[in-house]
Amino acid sequence: MKKRIMLIALTLIFIIGSMGGLSENSGDYLTVHDFGDFKMTFGSDMKCVMYEKGSEDVWFELYPGYYGDDDSFECIYCFWLPTRTILANVGLDNYANKIMQECLKARRIDDELIEVERAEILETNDSEQDGEPMYSVVVKMDIQDWNMYANYRMISTINSGTYLFCIFTTDRTKLNKYEDILNTITWVQNGDKIECSLEDFKLFHLILEEHY
């Protein structure tokens, strides 16, 4: 059941990349972690699964230490695109509407048709993350008697491209906790500025089912 719930959530974003290495924090205190493009602070209760950094694939995942429990659906995913997205060309309303459209599409997983019974946008936000433009959309989905909360946060940077951070959990309070982790992101300003892309950011690749 957990696999199916997570697959439904992931089909709303991008194709998962190949498996990488697992690393755990050491120590009991909050630590600043350097991902090269940015730094982010989280503690020893989180595990980080790193993948090869590639366009539109999962770059890394963050899990709570107790992840693996059948009742746990918590994770933070990070995706990366090498080009800068002009968020003003996408528009917050358009971004939120596309997310809702994909949330409500039925998915066939393991020969079973899985549907989101209800979905609603709880919050939208057009702001900045450490000086870089950001869109954030919080969604609640009812999937086979499960309540799933998700935050889709897209950030466009001048130096290193576009990032999509996706949080999934069944607990709204924990969603707020993981949003606080993303709020610690500070960008590493190095290298030449990348070329801007004026094309709309393609939000969804809906072929994850072909891999299962």
C-alpha positions in Angstrom: 0.0 0.0 0.0 2.7 2.5 0.9 4.5 1.9 -2.4 1.3 2.7 -4.3 0.6 5.8 -2.4 4.1 7.1 -3.0 4.1 6.2 -6.7 0.9 8.2 -7.1 2.5 11.2 -5.5 5.7 10.8 -7.6 3.8 10.6 -10.9 2.8 14.2 -10.2 6.4 15.4 -10.7 9.3 13.7 -12.5 10.8 10.3 -13.3 12.8 8.8 -10.4 16.5 8.3 -11.2 18.7 5.3 -10.5 19.5 4.3 -6.9 22.4 5.9 -5.3 24.2 5.8 -1.9 22.7 6.2 1.5 24.2 8.6 4.1 23.1 9.5 7.6 23.8 12.5 9.7 26.1 12.1 12.7 25.5 13.8 16.0 22.4 14.9 17.8 22.4 18.5 16.7 21.4 20.5 13.7 24.1 20.5 11.0 24.6 22.6 7.9 24.8 20.3 4.9 26.6 21.5 1.8 25.0 20.2 -1.5 27.3 22.3 -3.6 24.6 24.6 -5.2 23.2 25.4 -1.7 23.4 24.7 2.0 20.6 23.3 4.1 20.3 22.6 7.8 18.7 19.4 9.2 19.5 17.1 12.1 20.4 13.5 12.9 16.8 12.3 12.6 17.0 12.7 8.8 18.6 10.3 6.3 19.8 11.6 2.9 19.7 9.3 -0.2 21.9 10.8 -3.0 21.6 10.1 -6.7 23.5 11.2 -9.7 22.6 14.8 -10.4 20.8 14.9 -13.8 18.2 17.0 -15.5 14.6 16.2 -14.3 15.6 13.2 -12.2 15.6 12.9 -8.4 18.8 14.4 -7.1 18.3 13.5 -3.5 15.7 12.4 -0.9 15.5 13.2 2.8 13.7 10.8 5.1 13.0 10.8 8.8 15.0 8.2 10.7 12.0 6.0 11.4 11.1 5.8 7.7 10.2 2.3 6.7 7.3 2.0 9.1 4.2 0.9 7.0 2.3 3.9 8.4 5.0 6.4 7.4 4.8 8.3 4.1 7.2 11.1 4.8 9.9 12.3 2.4 11.4 15.4 0.8 12.5 15.0 -2.8 14.7 17.4 -4.7 14.7 17.6 -8.6 17.0 19.8 -10.7 16.9 21.4 -14.1 20.1 23.1 -15.5 18.3 26.1 -17.0 16.7 29.0 -15.2 12.9 29.2 -15.3 11.3 32.6 -15.4 8.6 32.1 -12.9 6.7 35.2 -14.0 6.2 33.5 -17.3 4.7 30.4 -15.6 2.4 32.3 -13.2 1.5 31.0 -9.7 -2.1 30.3 -10.7 -1.0 28.3 -13.7 1.5 26.4 -11.6 -1.2 25.6 -9.0 -3.8 24.6 -11.6 -1.4 22.2 -13.4 -0.6 20.5 -10.1 -4.3 20.1 -9.4 -5.0 18.7 -12.8 -2.4 16.1 -12.4 -3.5 15.3 -8.8 -7.0 14.3 -10.1 -5.8 12.1 -12.9 -6.3 8.3 -12.4 -3.1 6.2 -12.4 -2.8 2.5 -13.3 -0.2 1.0 -10.9 0.5 -2.7 -10.6 -2.5 -3.4 -12.8 -4.8 -1.5 -10.4 -6.5 1.8 -11.2 -5.7 4.2 -8.4 -7.6 7.5 -8.0 -7.3 10.5 -5.8 -10.8 10.8 -4.4 -10.4 14.5 -3.5 -7.8 17.1 -3.8 -7.7 20.7 -2.7 -5.2 23.5 -2.6 -4.6 24.7 1.0 -2.1 27.4 0.3 -0.1 29.1 -2.4 2.9 31.4 -2.0 4.8 33.6 -4.4 7.9 34.8 -2.6 11.7 34.3 -2.4 14.1 31.7 -1.0 17.3 33.4 0.1 16.8 36.1 -2.6 15.8 33.8 -5.4 12.2 33.6 -6.8 10.0 30.8 -5.4 6.5 29.4 -6.0 5.0 27.1 -3.3 1.7 25.2 -3.4 0.4 23.1 -0.6 -2.1 20.3 -1.5 -4.2 17.9 0.4 -5.2 14.6 -1.3 -7.4 11.8 -0.2 -6.1 8.5 -1.7 -7.8 5.3 -0.8 -8.8 6.4 2.7 -5.3 8.1 3.3 -4.9 11.8 3.7 -1.7 13.0 2.0 -0.3 16.5 2.3 2.2 17.7 -0.3 4.2 20.9 -0.8 5.5 21.6 -4.3 8.1 24.3 -4.1 9.8 25.5 -7.2 12.8 27.8 -7.0 14.6 29.5 -9.9 18.2 30.6 -9.4 20.5 32.8 -11.5 23.6 30.8 -10.9 22.6 27.1 -10.9 19.2 26.4 -12.5 15.8 25.5 -11.3 14.9 23.2 -8.3 11.7 21.5 -7.4 11.4 20.4 -3.8 8.5 18.1 -3.0 7.4 17.2 0.5 5.0 14.3 1.2 3.5 13.4 4.6 0.2 12.3 6.1 0.5 14.8 8.9 0.0 18.6 8.3 2.1 19.4 11.4 5.0 17.5 10.0 4.6 19.2 6.7 5.2 22.5 8.4 8.3 21.0 10.1 9.8 19.9 6.7 8.9 23.3 5.2 11.1 24.8 8.0 14.0 22.6 6.8 13.6 24.0 3.2 13.5 27.5 4.7 17.1 27.1 5.9 18.4 26.9 2.3 21.1 29.4 1.4 22.6 29.6 -2.1 26.2 29.2 -2.8 27.2 32.0 -5.2 29.9 30.7 -7.4 30.6 30.1 -11.1 29.2 31.9 -14.1 25.6 32.8 -14.3 23.6 30.3 -16.4 21.6 31.1 -19.5 18.0 32.0 -18.9 15.2 30.0 -20.5 12.1 31.8 -21.5 10.1 28.6 -22.1 7.5 27.5 -19.7 8.8 25.0 -17.1 7.5 21.6 -17.9 6.1 20.4 -14.6 5.1 16.8 -15.2 6.4 13.6 -16.8 3.8 11.0 -16.6 5.6 7.8 -17.6 6.8 6.6 -14.2 4.3 3.7 -14.4 6.3 2.2 -17.3 9.1 1.5 -14.8 6.9 -0.6 -12.5 
